Amino acid sequence: MSFNELLQSYMESLNCSAKKLADTSGLSASVISRYRSGERMPAPGSEQLSKLVQGLYDIAAADNVTDITNRNLQEEFVKALSQGDSFTEGLSGKINAIMDTLGLSQATLAKGISYEPSRLSRIRSGERKPKDPEEFIQKVSDYISKTYNDSESLQKLADMLQTKAESLPDAKAIYTLTYDWLKGTTKKTEQKLSDSAKKTEKKITDSAKKAEKKVKKAAKTAAEKAGVKPAQKSGKKIPGKSNAEKTSRKSSGKSKDTDVFSPELNEVISTMANTRLNPVVDIPETISLLRASLLPVSRDYDGRHLMTAHLDFTARLLAMHSDGPLLIFDSMLPELSKADDSFMNSMVSRLLLGVSQGLEIRLMIPTATSKEDRGFLLRELMPLLLTGHFSIYTTTPEDGLEDVYRPLAGIHGFAYATDDLICYGDSSAEDPSRGMAVLTRKKEDIAYFGGMLNRLYDHSTLLAQGFRLDRRKDFKAFLESFSKEKGSRSIYAGSLPIETMPEDLLSEILERNHIPERRQHIIRSYQSRAKKRLEDTMAVTSLHVKLPSTGSVMLLDELFYPAPILYTPKEYEDHLNATLAFAKDHKKYKVETVESHPFGRVSVTVQKKGKIVLTRGGRTPVQLVLYPQLLGE
């Protein structure tokens, strides 16, 4: 077990938050965050490791956990750190070997995997471990498998991997062998590939077109038997489309339609589909920190420099490595952003750096913010939302909060606050230059405005939040609650639902994909929970599900499962037939098949007069939940 996995394991078993461990150990919350993510590790025998161990021991002792001792903790973490050093050295050597073998430059590889060249250089030298080693290895493997598949490159790869070129018949085999070679498990994978991949995977590749036609035909027959009409042949009116447009689409042979929702929601879905999940920050961190180090502790601004006040605050925040959370009330963001495009880019870039330092960010906007401006903010702030550590709320002067709301809101007002830094200001609606802003570390100002922001936050309503792997428990809890809520569901699924898959078919697919037994158990448990949630939902409402008639990838949203689990055409056909049969037996579960999914890799679940859940699959799965007050019905 790696150092960060061991730390995460202890924190989960002790039900310990990063803030609690930081307070107990004396380390900052940002340092704990970097340890948990794997971006940093303390040196064996260092003061930081001693503080971490003592903090965990003190928390365990306070909870009367007697089987965790200081000595055992010390030994386990030192062992994990030693393994981590070996892993880092081995990985850097293998990355260098791949680049030498394929004649791959550092700049080309960095661009191919969306990494900064300087960061990749430190990984190659062994100076730095990837922030997320699993994701790094996946990106490298994916890039190699999609780029170097000509005969000459395949032979070079085969020689490097100590296998035969015949073991690399397609991109999946290249990805699998490269991934496991980087992870250090090549021999086991190669044996399995030699036994089954040569027969099964090559057969799938050679017969793919023929099989797809067969699947479509079988799906059509099964749908007719189940009394289900394919969506593209339905006589029902599609929201947002006239009958003439439907007729035109039919005659052109296109079934894909991305305008089935409101224009605002369609734009949000499109933005989510195209946003980089690990964006390259526009402003180099070194420049931001250098600029911030020159800022005075306190500074006043007139109304002409309110953008500068915002940017100075974020720069100062980065330099301080503030533990957060960062609470924001801002009624000026849309106006400032539309006045200068570079302003929002700079704000998002800097706040992304803050998130990478372990900052939790909660933005509050006035309830009076227009629907248009809410949609604008949602799209502009999408990179932040998809980190899973940024959320948007709406707040209103209710419950005796007028005294709090008025100094902050007005028509143009803002306040940004952490425990040790604050920036606040406002301006006139008629003349924005008639305004002011203050950046300060004065304790009395932090206590006054910080207290206001906390009171507003306590009475705010959630509008949007994202979930990534490190928040999978939170997303699981959300799904459990969501499944019991009334309000019919309309679902545009990117893959077939695992809850309708026969258990023996699931076992067959997992075995053929060489999924380790421990992960197979996790996936089966997930299927059981998904079935229970579906039962809970059908007990209170109905579901209308649109499914692709063909596909190749199984999506496991709650698990945030990164590795591809692939169907054969026959397996997909069997699962689709099982789903259609399930729909026939359950009146509250209606199914339609579509030839192509209208939203690409984003699955959409819409609750009537309620929440919207957007799921983006792939190597880095992410969930986005939009609440009804955000865009309206």
C-alpha positions as CSV (number, residue, x, y, z in Angstrom):
1,M,0.0,0.0,0.0
2,S,1.3,3.4,-0.9
3,F,1.9,6.2,1.6
4,N,-1.2,8.2,0.6
5,E,-3.4,5.1,0.5
6,L,-2.2,4.2,4.0
7,L,-2.9,7.7,5.3
8,Q,-6.4,7.7,3.6
9,S,-7.1,4.3,5.1
10,Y,-6.3,5.4,8.7
11,M,-8.3,8.6,8.2
12,E,-11.4,6.7,7.0
13,S,-11.1,4.1,9.8
14,L,-10.9,6.9,12.4
15,N,-13.6,9.0,10.7
16,C,-11.0,11.8,10.7
17,S,-11.3,14.9,8.5
18,A,-8.3,16.7,7.1
19,K,-9.0,19.7,9.4
20,K,-9.2,17.5,12.5
21,L,-5.9,15.8,11.6
22,A,-4.3,19.2,10.9
23,D,-5.5,20.7,14.2
24,T,-4.3,17.6,16.1
25,S,-0.9,17.1,14.4
26,G,0.1,20.8,14.0
27,L,0.5,20.3,10.2
28,S,-1.5,22.6,7.9
29,A,-4.6,21.4,6.1
30,S,-3.0,22.1,2.8
31,V,0.0,19.8,3.7
32,I,-2.4,17.0,4.7
33,S,-4.3,17.5,1.4
34,R,-1.0,17.0,-0.5
35,Y,-0.1,13.9,1.5
36,R,-3.6,12.4,0.8
37,S,-3.4,13.1,-2.9
38,G,0.1,11.7,-3.2
39,E,1.5,15.0,-4.5
40,R,3.9,15.2,-1.5
41,M,5.4,12.7,1.0
42,P,7.3,13.4,4.2
43,A,10.8,12.0,4.5
44,P,11.3,9.0,6.7
45,G,12.5,10.2,10.1
46,S,11.4,13.8,9.4
47,E,9.6,16.1,11.9
48,Q,6.6,16.2,9.5
49,L,6.2,12.4,9.7
50,S,6.5,12.4,13.5
51,K,3.8,15.0,13.7
52,L,1.5,13.1,11.4
53,V,2.0,9.8,13.3
54,Q,1.5,11.6,16.7
55,G,-1.7,13.3,15.4
56,L,-3.2,10.0,14.2
57,Y,-2.2,8.3,17.5
58,D,-3.8,11.1,19.6
59,I,-7.1,10.9,17.6
60,A,-7.2,7.1,18.0
61,A,-6.5,7.4,21.7
62,A,-9.2,10.0,22.2
63,D,-11.7,7.5,20.6
64,N,-10.4,4.6,22.8
65,V,-9.0,2.8,19.7
66,T,-6.4,0.6,21.5
67,D,-5.0,-1.4,18.6
68,I,-3.3,1.6,17.0
69,T,0.0,2.4,18.6
70,N,2.6,5.1,17.9
71,R,5.2,2.5,17.1
72,N,3.1,0.6,14.7
73,L,2.1,3.8,12.9
74,Q,5.7,4.8,12.6
75,E,6.8,1.4,11.2
76,E,3.9,1.2,8.6
77,F,4.4,4.7,7.3
78,V,8.2,4.3,7.0
79,K,7.7,1.0,5.1
80,A,5.1,2.7,2.8
81,L,7.5,5.6,2.2
82,S,10.3,3.2,1.2
83,Q,8.0,1.5,-1.2
84,G,7.0,4.9,-2.6
85,D,10.6,5.8,-3.3
86,S,11.1,2.6,-5.1
87,F,8.0,3.1,-7.1
88,T,9.0,6.7,-8.1
89,E,12.4,5.6,-9.2
90,G,11.0,2.7,-11.2
91,L,8.3,4.8,-12.8
92,S,10.8,7.5,-13.8
93,G,13.1,4.9,-15.4
94,K,10.2,3.4,-17.3
95,I,9.0,6.7,-18.6
96,N,12.5,7.5,-19.8
97,A,12.7,4.0,-21.4
98,I,9.4,4.6,-23.3
99,M,10.6,8.0,-24.6
100,D,14.0,6.6,-25.7
101,T,12.4,3.6,-27.4
102,L,9.9,5.6,-29.4
103,G,12.0,8.7,-29.9
104,L,9.5,10.7,-28.0
105,S,10.5,14.2,-26.8
106,Q,9.5,15.6,-23.4
107,A,7.5,18.4,-25.0
108,T,5.5,16.0,-27.2
109,L,4.7,13.6,-24.3
110,A,3.7,16.5,-22.0
111,K,1.3,17.9,-24.6
112,G,-0.1,14.4,-25.3
113,I,-1.0,13.8,-21.6
114,S,-1.8,17.4,-20.7
115,Y,1.1,17.8,-18.3
116,E,3.4,20.8,-17.8
117,P,6.8,20.0,-19.3
118,S,8.6,21.2,-16.1
119,R,6.4,18.8,-14.0
120,L,7.1,15.9,-16.3
121,S,10.8,16.7,-16.1
122,R,10.8,16.4,-12.3
123,I,8.9,13.0,-12.6
124,R,11.5,11.7,-15.1
125,S,14.4,12.7,-12.8
126,G,12.7,11.0,-9.9
127,E,12.6,14.3,-8.0
128,R,8.8,14.4,-7.8
129,K,6.1,11.7,-7.8
130,P,3.0,12.3,-9.9
131,K,0.2,13.9,-7.9
132,D,-2.0,11.0,-8.9
133,P,0.2,8.1,-10.1
134,E,-2.7,6.0,-11.2
135,E,-4.1,8.8,-13.4
136,F,-0.6,9.6,-14.7
137,I,0.0,6.0,-15.8
138,Q,-3.4,5.8,-17.4
139,K,-2.7,9.0,-19.4
140,V,0.6,7.8,-20.6
141,S,-0.8,4.3,-21.6
142,D,-3.7,5.9,-23.3
143,Y,-1.5,8.3,-25.3
144,I,0.9,5.5,-26.4
145,S,-1.9,3.1,-27.4
146,K,-3.6,5.7,-29.6
147,T,-0.5,7.3,-31.1
148,Y,2.1,4.5,-31.6
149,N,0.2,1.7,-33.4
150,D,2.1,1.5,-36.7
151,S,4.1,-1.8,-37.3
152,E,7.5,-0.2,-36.6
153,S,6.4,1.3,-33.3
154,L,4.6,-1.9,-32.3
155,Q,7.8,-3.9,-32.8
156,K,9.8,-1.4,-30.7
157,L,7.1,-1.6,-27.9
158,A,7.0,-5.4,-28.0
159,D,10.8,-5.5,-27.6
160,M,10.7,-3.0,-24.7
161,L,7.8,-5.0,-23.0
162,Q,9.6,-8.3,-23.7
163,T,6.7,-9.7,-25.6
164,K,5.8,-10.5,-29.2
165,A,4.3,-8.0,-31.6
166,E,1.3,-10.4,-32.0
167,S,0.4,-9.6,-28.4
168,L,-0.4,-6.1,-29.4
169,P,-3.2,-6.6,-32.0
170,D,-5.1,-3.4,-31.1
171,A,-5.2,-0.2,-29.0
172,K,-6.7,-2.0,-26.0
173,A,-3.9,-4.6,-25.9
174,I,-1.3,-1.9,-26.2
175,Y,-3.0,0.1,-23.4
176,T,-3.2,-2.9,-21.1
177,L,0.3,-4.1,-21.5
178,T,1.8,-0.6,-21.3
179,Y,-0.3,0.2,-18.2
180,D,0.7,-3.0,-16.4
181,W,4.3,-2.6,-17.4
182,L,4.3,0.8,-15.8
183,K,2.5,-0.6,-12.8
184,G,4.9,-3.5,-12.6
185,T,2.4,-6.4,-13.3
186,T,3.3,-7.2,-16.9
187,K,4.0,-10.9,-16.7
188,K,0.6,-11.7,-15.2
189,T,-1.2,-9.6,-17.8
190,E,0.9,-10.9,-20.7
191,Q,0.0,-14.5,-19.8
192,K,-3.7,-13.7,-19.7
193,L,-3.5,-11.8,-23.0
194,S,-1.6,-14.7,-24.6
195,D,-4.3,-17.1,-23.5
196,S,-7.4,-15.1,-24.3
197,A,-6.7,-11.7,-26.0
198,K,-5.2,-13.2,-29.1
199,K,-8.4,-15.2,-29.6
200,T,-11.1,-13.0,-28.2
201,E,-9.9,-9.4,-28.8
202,K,-8.7,-10.1,-32.4
203,K,-12.0,-11.8,-33.2
204,I,-13.9,-8.8,-31.9
205,T,-11.9,-6.4,-33.9
206,D,-12.2,-8.4,-37.2
207,S,-16.0,-8.9,-36.8
208,A,-17.0,-5.6,-35.3
209,K,-18.9,-4.2,-38.3
210,K,-20.8,-7.4,-38.8
211,A,-21.6,-7.8,-35.1
212,E,-22.9,-4.2,-34.9
213,K,-25.4,-4.9,-37.6
214,K,-26.5,-8.1,-35.9
215,V,-26.9,-6.2,-32.5
216,K,-29.0,-3.5,-34.1
217,K,-31.2,-6.1,-35.7
218,A,-31.5,-8.1,-32.5
219,A,-32.3,-4.9,-30.5
220,K,-35.0,-4.0,-32.9
221,T,-36.6,-7.5,-32.7
222,A,-36.4,-7.5,-28.9
223,A,-37.9,-4.1,-28.7
224,E,-40.8,-5.1,-30.9
225,K,-41.4,-8.2,-28.8
226,A,-41.3,-6.1,-25.6
227,G,-43.7,-3.5,-27.1
228,V,-41.0,-0.8,-27.0
229,K,-40.7,1.6,-29.9
230,P,-37.3,3.0,-30.7
231,A,-37.1,6.7,-29.9
232,Q,-36.2,7.8,-33.4
233,K,-39.4,6.3,-34.7
234,S,-41.7,7.6,-31.9
235,G,-44.6,9.7,-32.9
236,K,-44.2,11.8,-29.7
237,K,-43.1,15.3,-30.0
238,I,-39.5,15.9,-28.9
239,P,-39.2,18.9,-26.7
240,G,-37.6,21.9,-28.5
241,K,-38.2,20.4,-32.0
242,S,-41.0,21.1,-34.4
243,N,-42.6,18.3,-36.5
244,A,-40.9,19.7,-39.6
245,E,-37.5,19.4,-37.9
246,K,-38.2,15.9,-36.8
247,T,-39.2,14.9,-40.4
248,S,-36.0,16.6,-41.7
249,R,-33.9,14.7,-39.2
250,K,-35.6,11.4,-40.1
251,S,-35.1,11.9,-43.8
252,S,-31.4,12.7,-43.3
253,G,-30.8,9.6,-41.3
254,K,-29.7,11.4,-38.2
255,S,-31.1,10.5,-34.8
256,K,-28.7,12.5,-32.7
257,D,-30.4,15.5,-31.2
258,T,-28.7,17.7,-28.6
259,D,-31.4,20.3,-28.2
260,V,-33.9,18.2,-26.2
261,F,-33.6,20.5,-23.1
262,S,-33.7,24.2,-22.5
263,P,-31.0,26.3,-24.3
264,E,-29.3,27.0,-20.9
265,L,-29.1,23.3,-19.9
266,N,-27.9,22.3,-23.4
267,E,-25.1,24.8,-23.1
268,V,-24.2,23.5,-19.6
269,I,-24.0,19.9,-20.9
270,S,-21.9,20.9,-23.9
271,T,-19.6,22.9,-21.6
272,M,-19.2,19.9,-19.2
273,A,-18.5,17.6,-22.1
274,N,-15.7,19.8,-23.5
275,T,-14.1,21.0,-20.3
276,R,-10.7,19.6,-19.4
277,L,-10.9,17.8,-16.1
278,N,-7.3,18.6,-15.3
279,P,-7.0,22.0,-16.9
280,V,-3.6,23.7,-17.4
281,V,-3.7,26.8,-15.3
282,D,-3.4,29.9,-17.5
283,I,-1.3,31.9,-15.0
284,P,2.0,30.3,-14.0
285,E,2.0,29.7,-10.3
286,T,5.5,31.2,-9.8
287,I,4.3,34.5,-11.3
288,S,1.2,34.6,-9.1
289,L,3.2,33.9,-5.9
290,L,5.9,36.4,-6.8
291,R,3.3,39.1,-7.4
292,A,1.5,38.2,-4.2
293,S,4.7,38.3,-2.1
294,L,5.0,42.0,-3.0
295,L,1.5,42.9,-2.0
296,P,1.0,45.0,1.2
297,V,-0.8,43.4,4.1
298,S,-3.7,45.9,3.7
299,R,-4.7,47.9,0.7
300,D,-7.6,50.2,-0.3
301,Y,-9.1,50.4,-3.9
302,D,-11.4,52.9,-5.5
303,G,-14.3,51.8,-7.7
304,R,-12.2,51.8,-10.9
305,H,-10.0,49.0,-9.6
306,L,-12.5,46.4,-8.2
307,M,-11.2,43.8,-10.6
308,T,-7.7,44.4,-9.3
309,A,-9.0,43.9,-5.8
310,H,-10.4,40.5,-6.7
311,L,-7.2,39.4,-8.4
312,D,-4.9,40.7,-5.6
313,F,-6.9,38.8,-3.0
314,T,-6.6,35.5,-5.0
315,A,-2.9,36.1,-5.5
316,R,-2.3,36.8,-1.8
317,L,-4.4,33.8,-0.9
318,L,-2.1,31.5,-3.0
319,A,1.1,33.0,-1.4
320,M,-0.3,32.4,2.1
321,H,-1.4,28.7,1.3
322,S,-4.5,29.5,3.4
323,D,-6.2,26.4,4.9
324,G,-9.7,27.7,4.0
325,P,-12.5,27.1,3.4
326,L,-12.9,30.2,1.2
327,L,-16.4,31.7,1.5
328,I,-17.4,34.1,-1.2
329,F,-20.4,36.4,-1.7
330,D,-20.2,38.2,-5.0
331,S,-23.0,39.9,-6.9
332,M,-20.5,41.6,-9.3
333,L,-18.9,38.5,-11.0
334,P,-21.2,38.5,-14.1
335,E,-20.8,42.2,-14.8
336,L,-17.0,42.2,-14.2
337,S,-16.5,39.1,-16.3
338,K,-18.5,40.5,-19.3
339,A,-16.6,43.7,-19.1
340,D,-13.2,42.0,-19.4
341,D,-12.9,38.4,-20.6
342,S,-9.4,38.0,-19.1
343,F,-10.7,38.8,-15.7
344,M,-12.7,35.5,-15.3
345,N,-9.9,33.5,-16.9
346,S,-7.5,34.9,-14.3
347,M,-9.9,34.3,-11.4
348,V,-10.6,30.7,-12.4
349,S,-6.9,30.0,-12.9
350,R,-5.9,31.3,-9.5
351,L,-8.8,29.5,-7.7
352,L,-7.8,26.3,-9.4
353,L,-4.4,26.7,-7.9
354,G,-6.0,27.2,-4.6
355,V,-8.0,24.0,-5.0
356,S,-4.8,22.2,-5.8
357,Q,-3.4,23.5,-2.5
358,G,-6.3,21.9,-0.6
359,L,-8.8,24.8,-0.6
360,E,-12.5,24.2,-0.4
361,I,-14.4,27.1,-2.1
362,R,-18.1,28.0,-1.6
363,L,-19.5,30.8,-3.8
364,M,-22.8,32.5,-2.8
365,I,-24.7,34.6,-5.3
366,P,-27.9,36.7,-4.7
367,T,-31.3,35.0,-5.3
368,A,-32.1,38.0,-7.5
369,T,-29.3,36.9,-10.0
370,S,-30.9,36.5,-13.4
371,K,-31.3,33.1,-15.0
372,E,-29.1,34.2,-17.8
373,D,-26.3,35.2,-15.4
374,R,-26.6,32.0,-13.5
375,G,-26.1,30.0,-16.7
376,F,-23.2,32.3,-17.6
377,L,-21.5,31.7,-14.2
378,L,-22.1,28.0,-14.4
379,R,-20.4,27.7,-17.7
380,E,-17.5,30.0,-16.8
381,L,-16.9,28.2,-13.5
382,M,-17.2,24.7,-14.9
383,P,-13.4,23.9,-14.5
384,L,-13.8,24.7,-10.7
385,L,-17.0,22.7,-10.3
386,L,-15.5,19.6,-11.9
387,T,-12.7,19.5,-9.3
388,G,-15.3,18.4,-6.7
389,H,-14.1,21.1,-4.3
390,F,-16.1,24.1,-5.5
391,S,-19.9,24.6,-5.0
392,I,-22.4,27.4,-5.8
393,Y,-25.1,28.6,-3.5
394,T,-27.9,31.2,-3.6
395,T,-28.7,33.3,-0.6
396,T,-31.4,35.8,0.3
397,P,-32.2,38.2,3.2
398,E,-34.6,35.9,5.1
399,D,-34.9,34.9,8.7
400,G,-33.7,38.2,10.1
401,L,-30.5,38.3,8.0
402,E,-31.2,41.7,6.5
403,D,-28.5,43.2,8.7
404,V,-26.0,40.8,7.2
405,Y,-27.3,40.8,3.7
406,R,-27.5,44.6,3.1
407,P,-23.8,45.4,3.8
408,L,-22.7,42.6,1.5
409,A,-25.3,42.5,-1.2
410,G,-26.6,45.9,-2.2
411,I,-26.8,45.9,-5.9
412,H,-23.0,45.5,-6.4
413,G,-21.2,44.0,-3.5
414,F,-18.7,41.3,-2.7
415,A,-16.7,39.7,0.1
416,Y,-14.1,37.0,0.0
417,A,-12.9,35.5,3.3
418,T,-10.8,32.8,4.9
419,D,-9.7,32.6,8.5
420,D,-6.8,34.9,7.9
421,L,-7.5,37.1,4.9
422,I,-10.5,39.1,3.6
423,C,-11.4,41.3,0.7
424,Y,-14.7,43.2,0.6
425,G,-16.2,46.1,-1.4
426,D,-19.2,47.5,-3.3
427,S,-20.1,50.1,-5.9
428,S,-22.9,52.2,-7.2
429,A,-25.3,50.7,-9.8
430,E,-25.4,54.0,-11.7
431,D,-21.7,54.7,-11.6
432,P,-19.4,51.7,-10.8
433,S,-16.5,54.0,-10.3
434,R,-18.2,55.3,-7.2
435,G,-17.2,52.5,-5.0
436,M,-14.4,51.0,-2.8
437,A,-12.8,47.8,-1.8
438,V,-10.5,46.7,1.0
439,L,-7.9,43.9,1.2
440,T,-6.8,43.3,4.7
441,R,-5.7,40.9,7.4
442,K,-7.1,42.9,10.3
443,K,-8.7,40.6,12.8
444,E,-11.6,42.8,13.5
445,D,-12.6,43.0,9.8
446,I,-12.1,39.3,9.3
447,A,-14.3,38.6,12.4
448,Y,-17.0,41.1,11.2
449,F,-17.3,40.2,7.6
450,G,-16.3,36.6,8.1
451,G,-19.1,36.2,10.6
452,M,-21.6,37.7,8.1
453,L,-20.5,35.3,5.4
454,N,-20.8,32.3,7.7
455,R,-24.4,33.4,8.7
456,L,-25.3,33.8,5.0
457,Y,-23.8,30.4,4.2
458,D,-25.8,28.7,7.0
459,H,-29.0,30.0,5.4
460,S,-28.0,29.5,1.7
461,T,-29.4,27.0,-0.8
462,L,-27.2,24.8,-2.9
463,L,-27.3,25.4,-6.6
464,A,-24.5,23.2,-8.1
465,Q,-21.8,20.9,-6.8
466,G,-19.3,18.4,-8.4
467,F,-18.0,15.0,-7.3
468,R,-14.8,13.3,-8.1
469,L,-13.1,10.1,-6.8
470,D,-12.1,11.7,-3.5
471,R,-15.8,12.5,-2.8
472,R,-17.2,9.2,-3.7
473,K,-18.7,8.6,-0.3
474,D,-20.5,12.0,-0.5
475,F,-21.9,11.0,-3.9
476,K,-23.0,7.6,-2.7
477,A,-24.9,9.3,0.1
478,F,-26.5,11.7,-2.4
479,L,-27.6,8.8,-4.6
480,E,-29.2,7.0,-1.6
481,S,-31.2,10.1,-0.8
482,F,-32.0,10.9,-4.4
483,S,-33.4,7.4,-5.0
484,K,-36.2,8.0,-2.4
485,E,-37.3,11.3,-3.8
486,K,-40.5,11.8,-5.7
487,G,-40.5,13.3,-9.2
488,S,-40.4,11.1,-12.4
489,R,-37.0,10.6,-14.0
490,S,-36.0,11.1,-17.6
491,I,-32.7,9.5,-18.3
492,Y,-30.4,9.8,-21.3
493,A,-27.9,7.0,-20.5
494,G,-24.5,6.7,-22.1
495,S,-24.4,3.0,-21.4
496,L,-26.7,0.2,-20.2
497,P,-27.7,0.2,-16.5
498,I,-25.7,-2.3,-14.4
499,E,-28.8,-2.9,-12.2
500,T,-30.6,-4.7,-15.0
501,M,-27.6,-6.9,-15.9
502,P,-27.8,-10.7,-15.0
503,E,-25.2,-11.5,-12.3
504,D,-23.7,-14.4,-14.4
505,L,-23.3,-12.0,-17.3
506,L,-21.5,-9.5,-15.1
507,S,-19.2,-12.2,-13.8
508,E,-18.4,-13.2,-17.3
509,I,-17.6,-9.6,-18.4
510,L,-15.4,-9.0,-15.4
511,E,-13.4,-12.1,-15.9
512,R,-12.9,-11.5,-19.6
513,N,-11.6,-8.0,-18.7
514,H,-9.2,-9.4,-16.2
515,I,-10.6,-7.4,-13.3
516,P,-8.9,-8.4,-10.0
517,E,-11.0,-10.3,-7.6
518,R,-11.1,-7.6,-5.0
519,R,-12.4,-5.1,-7.5
520,Q,-14.9,-7.6,-8.8
521,H,-16.3,-7.8,-5.3
522,I,-16.6,-4.0,-5.1
523,I,-18.4,-3.9,-8.5
524,R,-20.8,-6.7,-7.4
525,S,-21.6,-4.8,-4.2
526,Y,-22.2,-1.7,-6.3
527,Q,-24.6,-3.6,-8.5
528,S,-26.5,-4.7,-5.4
529,R,-26.8,-1.1,-4.2
530,A,-27.9,0.1,-7.6
531,K,-30.6,-2.6,-7.7
532,K,-31.9,-1.5,-4.3
533,R,-31.9,2.2,-5.3
534,L,-33.9,1.4,-8.5
535,E,-36.4,-0.5,-6.3
536,D,-36.7,2.5,-4.0
537,T,-37.2,4.9,-6.9
538,M,-39.8,2.8,-8.6
539,A,-41.7,2.6,-5.3
540,V,-42.3,6.4,-5.4
541,T,-42.1,7.4,-9.1
542,S,-41.5,6.2,-12.7
543,L,-38.5,6.3,-15.0
544,H,-38.2,6.9,-18.7
545,V,-34.8,5.7,-19.9
546,K,-33.3,6.2,-23.4
547,L,-30.5,3.7,-24.1
548,P,-28.0,3.4,-27.0
549,S,-28.8,0.4,-29.1
550,T,-25.0,-0.4,-29.5
551,G,-22.1,0.3,-27.2
552,S,-18.8,-1.1,-25.9
553,V,-18.0,0.4,-22.5
554,M,-19.6,-0.2,-19.1
555,L,-20.1,2.9,-16.9
556,L,-19.8,2.6,-13.2
557,D,-20.7,6.1,-12.1
558,E,-20.8,5.8,-8.3
559,L,-17.5,4.0,-8.2
560,F,-15.7,6.6,-10.4
561,Y,-14.1,3.5,-11.9
562,P,-11.2,4.7,-14.2
563,A,-10.2,1.6,-16.1
564,P,-12.3,0.7,-19.2
565,I,-14.5,-2.4,-18.8
566,L,-15.5,-3.4,-22.3
567,Y,-18.4,-5.4,-23.7
568,T,-18.2,-7.7,-26.7
569,P,-21.1,-7.1,-29.1
570,K,-22.8,-10.3,-27.9
571,E,-22.5,-9.3,-24.3
572,Y,-24.0,-5.9,-25.0
573,E,-26.8,-7.5,-26.9
574,D,-27.5,-9.9,-24.0
575,H,-27.5,-7.0,-21.5
576,L,-29.8,-4.9,-23.7
577,N,-32.3,-7.8,-24.0
578,A,-32.2,-8.3,-20.3
579,T,-33.0,-4.5,-19.8
580,L,-35.9,-4.7,-22.3
581,A,-37.2,-7.7,-20.5
582,F,-37.0,-5.9,-17.1
583,A,-38.9,-3.0,-18.6
584,K,-41.6,-5.3,-19.8
585,D,-42.0,-6.7,-16.2
586,H,-42.0,-3.3,-14.5
587,K,-44.6,-0.7,-15.6
588,K,-42.7,2.1,-13.9
589,Y,-39.6,1.5,-15.9
590,K,-40.0,2.5,-19.5
591,V,-37.2,2.0,-22.1
592,E,-36.5,3.5,-25.5
593,T,-33.5,2.7,-27.7
594,V,-31.6,5.3,-29.7
595,E,-29.0,4.7,-32.4
596,S,-26.7,7.3,-30.9
597,H,-26.5,9.1,-27.6
598,P,-27.4,12.8,-28.0
599,F,-24.9,14.1,-25.4
600,G,-21.8,12.1,-26.3
601,R,-20.0,11.0,-23.1
602,V,-22.3,12.9,-20.7
603,S,-25.3,10.9,-19.3
604,V,-28.2,13.0,-18.1
605,T,-30.8,12.3,-15.4
606,V,-33.6,14.9,-15.1
607,Q,-36.0,14.8,-12.1
608,K,-39.3,16.4,-12.8
609,K,-39.3,19.8,-11.1
610,G,-36.2,18.7,-9.3
611,K,-32.5,18.0,-9.7
612,I,-30.4,17.3,-12.7
613,V,-27.5,14.8,-12.5
614,L,-24.8,14.9,-15.2
615,T,-22.3,12.0,-15.4
616,R,-19.2,12.3,-17.5
617,G,-17.4,9.0,-17.9
618,G,-13.9,8.2,-19.2
619,R,-10.5,7.8,-17.5
620,T,-11.4,10.5,-14.9
621,P,-15.1,10.1,-14.1
622,V,-16.9,13.1,-12.7
623,Q,-20.5,13.9,-11.5
624,L,-22.2,17.3,-11.6
625,V,-25.5,17.9,-9.7
626,L,-27.6,20.9,-10.5
627,Y,-30.4,21.9,-8.2
628,P,-33.8,23.2,-9.4
629,Q,-33.2,26.9,-8.3
630,L,-30.2,27.1,-10.7
631,L,-31.8,27.1,-14.2
632,G,-35.5,26.8,-13.4
633,E,-37.6,23.8,-14.6
